[in-house]
Amino acid sequence: MSEVKSLFKVVNGMRYFGMGCKVTRDIYHFPETYWILRRVELSKDQDHGKVWGRLVWRGRPQPRDRRIHSARKHEWKLVDVPNYSKFKGKPTDVDDIISDANKWFEENGTWVNPKAEAAEKQNNST
């Protein structure tokens, strides 16, 4: 989907430094495995810092936020960006994204990206 870079390079220049975005690493070989970014603190050079997020492992969101310790490794890709028109950059907005992931998991037993699902239906209809 996108070029592989460090997590800091992925979020640098994005609104709210990527808060609410879904990112994944190349080494995650399981479907529906990604991080939802909750807090990003970039250093002055914007190549270092600290990142916290909620891990969704094999479609199941983890119960709490954790610091992402491998953010400097060059193996990160952007998976999805939230709708920033309703997004105010508050932690409660990210909670809404996580609760949506929980709802999908409870209803379907796995996380299904609605955008990818719609694109797949459109490709199959042609």
Contacts in CASP RR format, 6 or more apart in sequence:
PFRMAT RR
TARGET T0000
AUTHOR 0000-0000-0000
METHOD contacts of the structure
MODEL  1
MSEVKSLFKVVNGMRYFGMGCKVTRDIYHFPETYWILRRVELSKDQDHGK
VWGRLVWRGRPQPRDRRIHSARKHEWKLVDVPNYSKFKGKPTDVDDIISD
ANKWFEENGTWVNPKAEAAEKQNNST
1 77 0 8 1.000
1 78 0 8 1.000
1 79 0 8 1.000
2 10 0 8 1.000
2 77 0 8 1.000
2 78 0 8 1.000
3 77 0 8 1.000
4 26 0 8 1.000
4 74 0 8 1.000
4 75 0 8 1.000
4 76 0 8 1.000
4 77 0 8 1.000
5 74 0 8 1.000
5 76 0 8 1.000
6 47 0 8 1.000
6 71 0 8 1.000
6 72 0 8 1.000
6 73 0 8 1.000
6 74 0 8 1.000
6 76 0 8 1.000
7 23 0 8 1.000
7 51 0 8 1.000
7 68 0 8 1.000
7 70 0 8 1.000
7 71 0 8 1.000
7 72 0 8 1.000
7 73 0 8 1.000
7 76 0 8 1.000
8 42 0 8 1.000
8 46 0 8 1.000
8 47 0 8 1.000
8 48 0 8 1.000
8 49 0 8 1.000
8 51 0 8 1.000
8 71 0 8 1.000
8 72 0 8 1.000
9 47 0 8 1.000
9 76 0 8 1.000
10 23 0 8 1.000
10 76 0 8 1.000
10 77 0 8 1.000
10 78 0 8 1.000
11 17 0 8 1.000
11 18 0 8 1.000
11 21 0 8 1.000
11 23 0 8 1.000
11 37 0 8 1.000
11 40 0 8 1.000
11 42 0 8 1.000
11 51 0 8 1.000
12 42 0 8 1.000
12 46 0 8 1.000
14 21 0 8 1.000
14 81 0 8 1.000
15 84 0 8 1.000
15 87 0 8 1.000
16 40 0 8 1.000
16 84 0 8 1.000
16 87 0 8 1.000
16 89 0 8 1.000
17 40 0 8 1.000
17 42 0 8 1.000
18 37 0 8 1.000
18 40 0 8 1.000
18 81 0 8 1.000
19 37 0 8 1.000
19 38 0 8 1.000
19 39 0 8 1.000
19 40 0 8 1.000
19 89 0 8 1.000
19 93 0 8 1.000
19 94 0 8 1.000
20 36 0 8 1.000
20 37 0 8 1.000
20 38 0 8 1.000
20 82 0 8 1.000
20 87 0 8 1.000
20 93 0 8 1.000
20 94 0 8 1.000
20 97 0 8 1.000
21 36 0 8 1.000
21 37 0 8 1.000
21 78 0 8 1.000
21 79 0 8 1.000
21 80 0 8 1.000
21 81 0 8 1.000
21 82 0 8 1.000
22 34 0 8 1.000
22 35 0 8 1.000
22 36 0 8 1.000
22 37 0 8 1.000
22 56 0 8 1.000
22 78 0 8 1.000
22 79 0 8 1.000
22 80 0 8 1.000
22 81 0 8 1.000
23 34 0 8 1.000
23 35 0 8 1.000
23 37 0 8 1.000
23 76 0 8 1.000
23 77 0 8 1.000
23 78 0 8 1.000
23 79 0 8 1.000
24 33 0 8 1.000
24 34 0 8 1.000
24 35 0 8 1.000
24 76 0 8 1.000
24 77 0 8 1.000
24 79 0 8 1.000
25 70 0 8 1.000
25 73 0 8 1.000
25 75 0 8 1.000
25 76 0 8 1.000
25 77 0 8 1.000
26 75 0 8 1.000
26 76 0 8 1.000
26 77 0 8 1.000
27 75 0 8 1.000
28 34 0 8 1.000
30 57 0 8 1.000
30 58 0 8 1.000
31 58 0 8 1.000
31 59 0 8 1.000
31 110 0 8 1.000
32 56 0 8 1.000
32 58 0 8 1.000
32 59 0 8 1.000
32 110 0 8 1.000
32 111 0 8 1.000
33 56 0 8 1.000
33 57 0 8 1.000
33 58 0 8 1.000
33 59 0 8 1.000
34 55 0 8 1.000
34 56 0 8 1.000
34 79 0 8 1.000
35 53 0 8 1.000
35 54 0 8 1.000
35 55 0 8 1.000
35 56 0 8 1.000
35 68 0 8 1.000
36 53 0 8 1.000
36 54 0 8 1.000
36 56 0 8 1.000
36 61 0 8 1.000
36 94 0 8 1.000
36 97 0 8 1.000
36 98 0 8 1.000
36 101 0 8 1.000
37 51 0 8 1.000
37 52 0 8 1.000
37 53 0 8 1.000
37 94 0 8 1.000
38 52 0 8 1.000
38 53 0 8 1.000
38 54 0 8 1.000
38 65 0 8 1.000
38 91 0 8 1.000
38 94 0 8 1.000
39 50 0 8 1.000
39 51 0 8 1.000
39 52 0 8 1.000
39 53 0 8 1.000
39 65 0 8 1.000
39 91 0 8 1.000
40 49 0 8 1.000
40 50 0 8 1.000
40 51 0 8 1.000
40 52 0 8 1.000
41 49 0 8 1.000
41 50 0 8 1.000
41 51 0 8 1.000
42 48 0 8 1.000
42 49 0 8 1.000
43 49 0 8 1.000
47 72 0 8 1.000
48 72 0 8 1.000
49 71 0 8 1.000
50 67 0 8 1.000
50 71 0 8 1.000
51 67 0 8 1.000
51 68 0 8 1.000
51 71 0 8 1.000
52 65 0 8 1.000
52 66 0 8 1.000
52 67 0 8 1.000
52 68 0 8 1.000
53 65 0 8 1.000
53 66 0 8 1.000
53 67 0 8 1.000
53 68 0 8 1.000
54 61 0 8 1.000
54 62 0 8 1.000
54 64 0 8 1.000
54 65 0 8 1.000
54 66 0 8 1.000
54 94 0 8 1.000
54 98 0 8 1.000
55 61 0 8 1.000
55 62 0 8 1.000
55 66 0 8 1.000
56 62 0 8 1.000
56 101 0 8 1.000
56 111 0 8 1.000
58 110 0 8 1.000
59 101 0 8 1.000
59 105 0 8 1.000
59 109 0 8 1.000
59 110 0 8 1.000
59 111 0 8 1.000
60 105 0 8 1.000
61 98 0 8 1.000
61 101 0 8 1.000
61 102 0 8 1.000
61 105 0 8 1.000
80 113 0 8 1.000
80 115 0 8 1.000
82 93 0 8 1.000
82 97 0 8 1.000
86 93 0 8 1.000
87 93 0 8 1.000
101 111 0 8 1.000
104 110 0 8 1.000
104 111 0 8 1.000
104 112 0 8 1.000
105 111 0 8 1.000
END
